[in-house]
């Protein structure tokens, strides 16, 4: 299989929604291999099909650390069936080289999807772990949503994007997350932080 070119922020393709997979065909299996090859080649934690120019509802994640064996996870036609809580996540994206910023994510998610063989599974990821956040990040790509749509400080994000030669935050795409922000502020106060 092959390492594919990753589309960069500013490419309209990243903003278009992907279609359900009807059959886990050889073509889909090849796409999964390409996603994994490309993700590993770029030292990424996750990669979604639209990022390599395929509008199919497929993404891959591997949250294993350097001293652990590889643990590729494949999600086909994923649905987030439960989401709760809030965390701040310092994120980047292979479509945004070198640009990292704080975004809001749910703390706990439950996802239902098909594996690489087309078998259904349910997975719960809790406590704002890398896996919990990665599932939300990659899932968003399938709907044309990007991590900067969840940004906490738009001005800081714009600065980081500009420094990396990327277009600014698309303000019309910003997602209203007042409820999550409320949770984050309350927790912040309880923890007695500044
Ligand atoms: Zn991404």
Boltz pocket constraint, residues with backbone or C-beta under 6 A from the ligand:
constraints:
  - pocket:
      binder: B
      contacts: [[A, 46], [A, 92], [A, 93], [A, 94], [A, 95], [A, 137], [A, 138], [A, 141]]
      max_distance: 6.0
